[in-house]
Amino acid sequence: MVLARLSFLIAALFGVMTLSFLLVSVTPGDPAKVIAGPLASDEQVAAIAEELGLNRPLWERYVDYMGGVLRGDLGESYYSKQPVTSEILQKLPATLELIILSVIVAAIIGIGVGVTGAYFRGRLPDKVGRLGVSVFQSIPDFFLGLMLVYFLFFLAGWAPAPSGELGIVETAPSRVTGVIPLDALIAGDMPVFWSALQHLMLPVLTLGLVYAAYFAKTARTTVGKAMNSQQAQFARAMGLPERAVVRYAFVEARATIVTYAGVIFAALLGGEAIVERIFAWNGVGSWALQGILRLDLPVVQGMVLIAGSITLVTYTLLDIVVGLLDPRIAHA
């Protein structure tokens, strides 16, 4: 099973590389005109297009792009003139930090609410949980982020200003991992470490609350079904305590919950760009969004490639992990 998944991964990565080039290269708009500005002459636009290689045939640009990707070279940004690879490596840790913590918070809250609802199905705790799920499923994450900024920062003063990973006057520690809290711990700079954790609070809470609703809905359905299964009924008939029955039901539903965690992680990788902009987060999401608005093709291609590749790797690991958790899937 593992060899089959890894073989498919290699072929799929080649497809992602091709799509990342074609989807961006055939989109409407002329990057040379955007860079030159509205007052530029046709000659100036043509000179920029020639400098960037945009006037070359599509197949020739594709061959150069694939060769560069295989060498780890994703080109240079049209605006910053920096290698796209180095910019991704610089900004990706901040995004992964935000996404991983958000998924963990969403899983803890959502699974707790879902399991409680499954156990007290139809009673008050279940009704309250379903109300909360309905509310947070209907609120866009960026709107919830603005609400949390208004109430927790502006009115209550419990959270720091949405100024990024640190305060405006604070200096990041020497870069080791790219994750500021970890780098601060390595440097022994505890004030910066606590400040970084405080600045994580609002964006993580924003994404965590929104996606906790999806975890809760899934956990309530899967755990509730497992608690009414023949195995659970047999466990009760044997006189096992109810907490053991709930634990067994959760174990039976864990493959579905783990799968959902991976799906949410992959969805957040390309879908939290607006939240990053709201909190001035220096991640690949806001960086890619800026590249889209500027028609910075190497940046957009790099983001599509990285997001697609990480998504494929995530789904491949999910297949392997779920197969290990459930032998019926591993031998299917």
Secondary structure, 3 states (H helix, E strand, C coil): CHHHHHHHHHHHHHHHHHHHHHHHHCCCCCHHHHHHCCCCCHHHHHHHHHHHCCCCCHHHHHHHHHHHHHCCCCCECCCCCCEHHHHHHHHHHHHHHHHHHHHHHHHHHHHHHHHHHHHCCCCHHHHHHHHHHHHHHHCCHHHHHHHHHHHHHHHCCCCCCCCCCCCCCCCCCCCCCCCHHHHHHHHCCHHHHHHHHHHHHHHHHHHHHHHHHHHHHHHHHHHHHHHCCHHHHHHHHCCCCHHHHHHHHHHHHHHHHHHHHHHHHHHHHHHCHHHHHHCCCCCHHHHHHHHHHHCCHHHHHHHHHHHHHHHHHHHHHHHHHHHHHCHHHHCC
